[in-house]
Amino acid sequence: MTKQQQKKIKVTPIAAGDLLTPKQVAEILGVSPNTLAKWRSTGEKDLPYIRLGGPTGRVRYTNEVVTAHVAASPKRGYQAA
């Protein structure tokens, strides 16, 4: 990567408290953790996630993404935590 390319990359720090486990997100959305796994593998829902530790690492969701998803889908039976 060139120095010019490095300057264009912006990284937003994420605090550990802002990351949610699939189990926590499943509870918030009123679905099972298996449903979240299905959504990740099929791309059925646009719910971005982070993999910590590489391609086989643990999955986490940001609180911001989950909150925005709930706000955009108020009639889907999701529950606010």
N, C-alpha and C positions, 0 to 999 in steps of 0.2 A: 504494500500500500504506500502510495506516495505521501509526502507531507501535506500536499494540497488536499488529497482525499481525507487524510486524518483530521484536518481542520473542519471539514464539512460534517463529520460525524458528531452528533450531539447525544450525550448520554444523560438520561434523567435518573438521578439516584432514587432508589425505592427503599423505604424503611422496612425492616422486618415485620413490623406491625401492620403494614399495608398489604401483606401477602396472605392469601387465604388458601387453605387446603381444599381438595375436591370435596371432602366430607362437609366442610363448612359451607361451601358454595351450594352443594346439593340441598342442605338444610334451608338455606336462604331461598333457593328457587323452588323448593318443594318437589324435588326429583331425587332419584337415587344416584349414588356415585357411579353406578354402572351406566346410567343414562348420560352422565357427563363424559364418561370414557367413549361412549358411542358417538356423541357429538364431536369429540376431538378426532376420532378416527374417520368419520364420514364427512365432517365439515357441515353437518346439518344446521347447526346454529353458529352464528358469528360471535363466538365468545372467546376472545384471545386469551392465551395462557402462556406461562413461562415454564421452561424445563430447566431445573437447576442441576448442574452436573453433567451436562451433555445430553445426547439423544435418548439415553435410557434413564435420565435423572428424574427426580421427583417433580411432579406437576404442581404449579401454584398459579393462582389467579390474583390479579390486583383488585383491591377493594374498589378502586375507581371504575374498573371495567365492569365488575359485577353490579355496582350501583347504577351505572349507566344502562346496563342491559335490563335491569328491573324497571327503571324509569321509562324505557322505550317499549316495554311489554307489560303494561299494567293489567291487561285483561287475560293473561295466560295462567292465572292461578298462582302466581309467585307470591311468596309471603315475605314481608319485610322482617328482617331479623331484629 
